[in-house]
Amino acid sequence: MSHSSQLMVSVSGIRGVVGEALTPDVALRFVQAYANYLVLKGIERPRVVVGRDTRPTGEALHHILKGALLSSGCDVIDLDIVTTPTLQLAVPYHNADGAICITASHNPIEWNALKFFQPNGMYLDKAQGSEVIRLYEANEFRTVTWENIGQVSTDNEANARHIEAIFKLVDVEAIRAKKFHVVLDGCNGAGNVISPRVLEVLGCKVTRINPKLDGHFTHNPEPLNENMTELMEAVKAAGADVGFAHDADADRVAIVTNEG
């Protein structure tokens, strides 16, 4: 069995190559198991925040996930494309019972994953994750009839709230005064929905590389030295002060000096 055909199961979620280990059926059943886990905690109508990164497989999984949650009697708060930290902040904001992020983070394009969260926005702990895996393996799922079916609401303000939270932690005026020139490698990932806005409000001149939201990574999304040659060269070519690189869901950032 090749590594790519195996489903990687951990307490925080599942990941695999889409169409091989991570099939629609596997995704559906894991989401149903998570929904059932919430119900078994005594939550009558769980509220679950969902979001995704930009991978081409994300939209299909997004539909599967929402359908599974709604048919399990959960209400869905949909953030669409967001960074994982943005989603994590949205969970306590909405007083939600949990969250699922569709992202394989720093893994290559053929991978995707489902990450499960607690109400405080942190990943499931070992006991919680083990219970979801147990329910998945036991095929213990609950579906509801029409009168208890879940509803979807959308939250388009999650990025704005995240930016506000960031600016409470930094000296905005001091940074603005410096007028930094920054090169941002968004890796055609979810960081592109928030980081450029943060930098612009901070008064930076921003040169963007890989600025799309299509999830077609021009290099491996893990921000390691060997994957950052494009950014290093761009910083030097632009005479910029600093460079930043994200992975696909922008829960990682790597920094390049002005010398590249």
Order of alpha helices (4+ residues) and beta strands (2+ residues): beta-beta-alpha-beta-alpha-beta-alpha-beta-beta-alpha-beta-alpha-alpha-beta-alpha-beta-alpha-beta-beta
